[in-house]
């Protein structure tokens, strides 16, 4: 229930916040910078939340993330200053750094290794359910009642989620293997430089860039084409398809291998962005939304399960946070990078570049996902095991 309320609150602002920012007179680049600032908060605080989850338990980072999600929407109403809106957006990004990191680590703690992909797939259903309900609610409230009611409702959803977390059971912490002091900065770069973490981080960086392009610019792209489509319906369609695929993607990764499911999900990202790039009517945009949901619904639980396979229990929060920082960096880059590109070549051509980035991510995973090229190809095609699996 807490996860459902969290993602509903967060996604209620996805199709509505760019429209709200545009009413302040912001340019395409400024809208991209403000929306992309969300990922700065994720990027800066994800490592601390991962370490905190390992040392103090999962519950505390869940509570931190939910608290920020409850407060941030109300702050948007307090200003129309570009700089302050960007700072509020940075603050809002802490919500995912805390909640998503704690949620994945907690589910991993509770899931048996033999069914890890299946259970993570089921427990991740709260994200598409929330992102199906949230955008539709946000678009309806903004159009019918205005921004005050919209942002107040988003804050209220997260507030209810906070109270749902209070009785949560916090599993006992796993003892650390050593009590020696650790240089966290050096340890971070050591983890990031290891192939079992570096390649998933690069894949998630491109996925973050892709998702950031959709979250930030698809609303404005649809409006610029003159297509008569409720933008909230785009995100709701994506969320419904993500829900459907998560019902079996996790189980498929347990049975057929994480690599095969990840490869298929990356191919769906290529199809997704191609559909959006070439869209000129409602059906084309909704087909792209459906592909977007399938790609995201299979990518995240499967990569999370793969990272859990590659991590010891006492370091799961830390490993997850380092890998997910790639995703955060992609989101950070999407707004300013693609916003600047779209200023010169337009939204459609900008999405064309994202298609090429998705093709690149598929190539990297096929050739670099394991210790060498033959092992990578076998793993990515479901013909061999992951050489980095610990258990």
C-alpha positions as CSV (number, residue, x, y, z in Angstrom):
1,X,0.0,0.0,0.0
2,X,2.8,2.4,0.8
3,X,4.5,1.7,-2.6
4,X,1.2,2.3,-4.4
5,X,0.6,5.6,-2.7
6,X,4.2,6.7,-3.2
7,X,4.2,6.1,-7.0
8,X,0.7,7.6,-7.3
9,X,1.9,10.8,-5.7
10,X,5.1,11.0,-7.7
11,X,3.5,10.2,-11.1
12,X,0.6,12.7,-10.6
13,X,3.1,15.4,-11.4
14,X,4.7,13.7,-14.5
15,X,2.4,15.1,-17.2
16,X,1.3,18.1,-15.2
17,X,4.5,19.7,-13.9
18,X,6.0,20.5,-17.3
19,X,2.7,22.2,-18.2
20,X,2.7,24.2,-15.0
21,X,6.3,25.3,-15.6
22,X,5.5,26.3,-19.1
23,X,2.9,28.7,-17.8
24,X,5.7,30.6,-16.0
25,X,7.2,31.5,-19.4
26,X,10.0,28.9,-19.3
27,X,11.7,27.9,-22.6
28,X,12.1,24.3,-23.7
29,X,15.6,24.2,-22.3
30,X,14.5,25.7,-18.9
31,X,11.7,23.1,-18.6
32,X,14.2,20.4,-19.3
33,X,16.7,21.8,-16.7
34,X,14.0,22.0,-14.0
35,X,12.5,18.6,-14.7
36,X,16.0,17.1,-15.0
37,X,16.9,18.6,-11.6
38,X,14.8,15.8,-10.0
39,X,17.6,13.3,-10.8
40,X,20.2,15.5,-9.2
41,X,18.6,14.8,-5.8
42,X,18.5,11.1,-6.7
43,X,22.1,11.1,-7.9
44,X,23.6,13.0,-4.9
45,X,21.7,11.1,-2.1
46,X,21.4,7.6,-3.6
47,X,24.8,6.4,-2.2
48,X,24.0,7.7,1.3
49,X,20.6,6.1,1.3
50,X,22.2,2.8,0.2
51,X,24.8,2.8,3.0
52,X,22.1,3.9,5.5
53,X,19.8,1.0,4.5
54,X,22.7,-1.5,5.0
55,X,23.7,0.0,8.4
56,X,20.5,1.2,10.0
57,X,17.9,-0.9,8.2
58,X,15.5,-0.5,5.3
59,X,12.7,1.2,7.1
60,X,14.5,4.5,7.9
61,X,15.2,5.2,4.2
62,X,11.7,4.3,3.3
63,X,10.4,6.9,5.8
64,X,12.8,9.5,4.5
65,X,11.8,9.0,0.9
66,X,8.0,9.1,1.7
67,X,8.4,12.2,3.8
68,X,10.1,14.1,1.0
69,X,7.3,12.9,-1.4
70,X,4.7,14.4,0.9
71,X,6.4,17.8,1.3
72,X,7.8,18.6,-2.2
73,X,4.5,18.9,-4.1
74,X,3.3,21.6,-1.8
75,X,6.5,23.6,-2.3
76,X,5.9,23.9,-6.1
77,X,2.9,26.2,-5.2
78,X,5.1,28.6,-3.3
79,X,7.1,30.0,-6.2
80,X,7.3,30.6,-10.0
81,X,11.1,31.3,-9.9
82,X,13.0,29.1,-12.2
83,X,15.9,28.7,-9.8
84,X,13.7,27.9,-6.8
85,X,11.6,25.4,-8.8
86,X,14.8,23.6,-9.8
87,X,15.9,23.5,-6.2
88,X,12.6,22.1,-5.1
89,X,12.9,19.5,-7.9
90,X,16.3,18.5,-6.5
91,X,14.7,18.1,-3.1
92,X,11.9,16.0,-4.6
93,X,14.5,13.7,-6.1
94,X,15.5,12.5,-2.6
95,X,12.2,10.7,-2.4
96,X,13.2,8.1,-4.9
97,X,16.7,7.9,-3.6
98,X,15.3,6.9,-0.2
99,X,12.1,5.0,-1.0
100,X,13.1,3.0,-4.1
101,X,16.5,2.0,-2.7
102,X,14.9,0.8,0.6
103,X,12.0,-0.9,-1.2
104,X,14.2,-3.0,-3.5
105,X,16.6,-3.9,-0.7
106,X,13.7,-5.0,1.6
107,X,12.0,-7.1,-1.0
108,X,15.3,-8.8,-1.8
109,X,15.9,-9.6,1.9
110,X,12.5,-11.3,2.0
111,X,12.6,-13.2,-1.3
112,X,14.2,-16.7,-1.5
113,X,16.9,-16.8,-4.1
114,X,15.2,-19.4,-6.3
115,X,12.1,-17.2,-6.8
116,X,13.8,-13.8,-6.5
117,X,12.9,-12.6,-10.0
118,X,9.3,-13.7,-9.6
119,X,8.7,-12.0,-6.2
120,X,10.5,-8.9,-7.2
121,X,8.3,-8.7,-10.3
122,X,5.2,-9.1,-8.2
123,X,6.3,-6.6,-5.6
124,X,7.3,-4.1,-8.2
125,X,3.7,-4.0,-9.5
126,X,3.1,-1.1,-7.2
127,X,5.0,1.2,-9.6
128,X,2.9,0.6,-12.8
129,X,-0.3,0.6,-10.7
130,X,0.7,3.9,-9.2
131,X,1.8,5.4,-12.4
132,X,-1.4,4.3,-14.1
133,X,-3.5,6.0,-11.5
134,X,-1.3,9.0,-10.8
135,X,-1.0,10.7,-14.2
136,X,-4.7,10.2,-14.9
137,X,-5.6,11.8,-11.6
138,X,-3.0,14.6,-12.0
139,X,-4.3,15.5,-15.5
140,X,-7.9,15.5,-14.4
141,X,-7.2,17.6,-11.3
142,X,-5.1,20.1,-13.2
143,X,-7.6,20.5,-16.0
144,X,-10.7,20.6,-13.8
145,X,-9.6,22.2,-10.5
146,X,-6.2,23.8,-11.0
147,X,-2.7,23.4,-9.7
148,X,-3.4,24.0,-6.0
149,X,-5.7,21.0,-5.8
150,X,-3.3,19.0,-8.0
151,X,-0.2,19.4,-5.8
152,X,-2.2,19.2,-2.6
153,X,-3.6,15.8,-3.6
154,X,-0.1,14.6,-4.5
155,X,1.2,15.6,-1.1
156,X,-1.8,13.9,0.6
157,X,-1.2,10.6,-1.2
158,X,2.4,10.5,0.1
159,X,1.3,11.5,3.6
160,X,-1.1,8.5,3.8
161,X,1.8,6.4,2.5
162,X,4.0,7.6,5.4
163,X,1.5,6.3,8.0
164,X,1.3,2.9,6.1
165,X,5.1,2.5,6.7
166,X,5.0,3.1,10.5
167,X,4.0,-0.5,11.5
168,X,6.4,-2.0,8.9
169,X,8.6,-4.8,10.2
170,X,12.3,-4.1,9.8
171,X,14.3,-7.3,9.3
172,X,17.4,-7.8,11.4
173,X,20.6,-6.3,10.0
174,X,23.1,-8.7,8.5
175,X,26.5,-8.4,10.3
176,X,29.3,-6.7,8.4
177,X,32.2,-8.9,7.6
178,X,34.7,-6.4,9.0
179,X,34.8,-3.5,11.4
180,X,37.7,-1.8,9.7
181,X,37.1,1.8,8.7
182,X,36.2,2.2,5.0
183,X,36.9,5.1,2.7
184,X,33.5,5.4,1.1
185,X,34.7,7.5,-1.8
186,X,37.3,4.9,-2.8
187,X,34.9,2.1,-2.1
188,X,32.3,3.7,-4.4
189,X,34.8,4.0,-7.4
190,X,36.0,0.4,-6.8
191,X,32.4,-0.9,-7.0
192,X,31.6,1.3,-10.1
193,X,34.8,0.1,-11.8
194,X,34.0,-3.6,-11.3
195,X,32.4,-5.1,-14.5
196,X,29.5,-6.7,-12.6
197,X,28.4,-3.2,-11.5
198,X,29.8,-1.0,-14.3
199,X,27.9,-2.5,-17.2
200,X,24.5,-2.5,-15.5
201,X,25.1,1.1,-14.5
202,X,25.9,2.1,-18.1
203,X,22.7,0.3,-19.3
204,X,20.7,2.0,-16.7
205,X,22.3,5.4,-17.6
206,X,20.9,5.0,-21.2
207,X,17.6,3.7,-19.8
208,X,17.5,6.8,-17.6
209,X,18.2,9.1,-20.6
210,X,15.3,7.3,-22.5
211,X,12.8,7.6,-19.6
212,X,13.9,11.2,-18.9
213,X,13.2,12.1,-22.6
214,X,9.7,10.7,-22.3
215,X,8.8,12.1,-18.9
216,X,10.1,15.5,-19.7
217,X,9.3,16.1,-23.4
218,X,6.5,13.7,-24.6
219,X,3.8,16.0,-23.2
220,X,5.2,18.9,-25.1
221,X,5.9,16.8,-28.3
222,X,2.3,15.6,-28.4
223,X,1.1,19.2,-28.1
224,X,3.5,20.4,-30.8
225,X,2.2,17.8,-33.3
226,X,-1.4,18.9,-32.9
227,X,-2.5,15.4,-32.1
228,X,-5.7,15.4,-29.9
229,X,-4.5,13.1,-27.1
230,X,-4.8,13.5,-23.3
231,X,-1.2,13.2,-22.2
232,X,-2.2,11.5,-19.0
233,X,-3.6,8.7,-21.2
234,X,-0.1,8.1,-22.6
235,X,1.4,7.5,-19.2
236,X,-1.6,5.5,-18.0
237,X,-1.2,3.2,-21.1
238,X,2.5,2.8,-20.4
239,X,1.7,1.9,-16.7
240,X,-1.0,-0.7,-17.7
241,X,1.4,-2.5,-20.1
242,X,4.1,-2.4,-17.5
243,X,1.8,-4.0,-15.0
244,X,0.9,-6.8,-17.4
245,X,4.5,-7.7,-18.3
246,X,5.6,-7.7,-14.6
247,X,3.2,-10.5,-13.9
248,X,5.5,-12.9,-15.8
249,X,8.8,-11.2,-16.6
250,X,10.3,-11.9,-13.2
251,X,9.3,-15.6,-13.3
252,X,10.7,-15.8,-16.9
253,X,14.0,-14.4,-15.6
254,X,14.1,-17.2,-12.9
255,X,13.4,-19.8,-15.5
256,X,15.2,-18.6,-18.7
257,X,17.9,-16.3,-17.2
258,X,18.2,-12.7,-16.4
259,X,20.2,-11.9,-19.5
260,X,17.6,-13.0,-22.0
261,X,14.8,-11.0,-20.3
262,X,17.1,-7.9,-20.1
263,X,18.0,-8.2,-23.8
264,X,14.4,-8.4,-24.8
265,X,13.5,-5.4,-22.7
266,X,16.2,-3.3,-24.3
267,X,14.9,-4.3,-27.8
268,X,11.5,-3.1,-26.6
269,X,13.0,0.3,-25.7
270,X,14.3,0.6,-29.3
271,X,10.8,-0.2,-30.6
272,X,9.3,2.2,-28.1
273,X,11.4,5.2,-29.0
274,X,11.0,4.4,-32.7
275,X,7.2,4.5,-32.4
276,X,7.4,7.9,-30.5
277,X,9.9,9.3,-33.0
278,X,7.7,8.4,-36.0
279,X,4.3,9.1,-34.4
280,X,1.8,11.4,-36.1
281,X,-1.5,10.3,-34.6
282,X,-3.0,9.1,-31.3
283,X,-2.7,5.4,-32.1
284,X,1.1,5.7,-32.8
285,X,1.7,7.6,-29.6
286,X,-0.3,5.0,-27.6
287,X,1.6,2.1,-29.3
288,X,4.8,3.8,-28.2
289,X,3.4,4.1,-24.7
290,X,2.6,0.4,-24.6
291,X,6.1,-0.5,-25.7
292,X,7.5,1.9,-23.2
293,X,5.6,0.2,-20.4
294,X,6.7,-3.3,-21.5
295,X,10.3,-2.2,-21.7
296,X,10.4,-0.6,-18.3
297,X,8.2,-3.3,-16.6
298,X,10.7,-6.0,-17.6
299,X,14.0,-4.1,-17.3
300,X,13.9,-2.8,-13.7
301,X,12.8,-5.9,-11.7
302,X,15.1,-8.1,-13.8
303,X,18.2,-5.9,-13.4
304,X,17.4,-5.6,-9.7
305,X,17.2,-9.4,-9.4
306,X,20.5,-9.7,-11.3
307,X,22.2,-7.2,-9.0
308,X,20.9,-9.1,-6.0
309,X,22.4,-12.3,-7.4
310,X,25.7,-10.4,-7.6
311,X,25.7,-9.0,-4.1
312,X,26.1,-10.3,-0.5
313,X,23.2,-9.5,1.8
314,X,25.2,-6.9,3.9
315,X,26.0,-4.9,0.7
316,X,22.8,-5.0,-1.2
317,X,21.7,-1.4,-0.4
318,X,25.1,-0.2,-1.4
319,X,25.3,-2.2,-4.6
320,X,21.8,-1.2,-5.7
321,X,22.5,2.4,-5.0
322,X,25.8,2.4,-7.1
323,X,24.2,0.7,-10.1
324,X,21.1,2.9,-9.9
325,X,23.2,6.0,-9.9
326,X,23.7,5.3,-13.6
327,X,19.9,5.6,-14.0
328,X,20.0,8.8,-12.0
329,X,22.7,10.3,-14.2
330,X,20.7,9.5,-17.3
331,X,17.7,11.3,-15.8
332,X,19.9,14.3,-14.9
333,X,21.3,14.5,-18.4
334,X,18.0,14.0,-20.2
335,X,16.5,17.4,-19.4
336,X,19.4,19.8,-20.2
337,X,21.0,17.7,-22.9
338,X,17.9,16.8,-24.9
339,X,16.2,20.1,-24.1
340,X,19.2,21.9,-25.7
341,X,19.1,19.6,-28.7
342,X,15.4,20.1,-29.2
343,X,15.8,23.9,-29.2
344,X,17.7,23.5,-32.5
345,X,16.3,20.5,-34.2
346,X,12.9,20.0,-32.7
347,X,11.3,17.3,-30.5
348,X,10.9,14.7,-33.3
349,X,14.6,14.7,-34.4
350,X,15.6,14.8,-30.7
351,X,13.7,11.5,-30.1
352,X,15.5,10.1,-33.2
353,X,18.8,10.4,-31.3
354,X,17.3,8.6,-28.3
355,X,16.5,5.7,-30.7
356,X,20.2,5.4,-31.5
357,X,21.0,5.5,-27.8
358,X,18.7,2.6,-27.2
359,X,20.3,0.6,-30.0
360,X,23.7,1.3,-28.4
361,X,22.5,0.0,-25.0
362,X,21.4,-3.3,-26.6
363,X,24.8,-3.7,-28.2
364,X,26.7,-3.0,-25.0
365,X,24.7,-5.6,-23.0
366,X,25.1,-8.2,-25.7
367,X,28.9,-7.8,-25.8
368,X,29.9,-6.6,-22.4
369,X,27.5,-8.1,-19.8
370,X,29.9,-10.8,-18.6
371,X,33.6,-11.5,-18.3
372,X,34.3,-11.8,-22.1
373,X,32.5,-11.7,-25.4
374,X,31.5,-15.4,-25.7
375,X,30.2,-15.4,-22.1
376,X,28.3,-12.1,-22.6
377,X,26.6,-13.4,-25.7
378,X,25.6,-16.6,-24.1
379,X,24.3,-14.9,-21.0
380,X,22.4,-12.1,-22.9
381,X,20.8,-14.8,-25.1
382,X,19.8,-17.0,-22.2
383,X,22.2,-19.8,-23.2
384,X,24.6,-19.5,-20.2
385,X,24.7,-18.5,-16.6
386,X,25.8,-15.2,-15.1
387,X,29.5,-15.6,-14.2
388,X,29.1,-12.9,-11.5
389,X,26.4,-14.7,-9.6
390,X,27.4,-15.3,-6.0
391,X,24.4,-17.5,-5.0
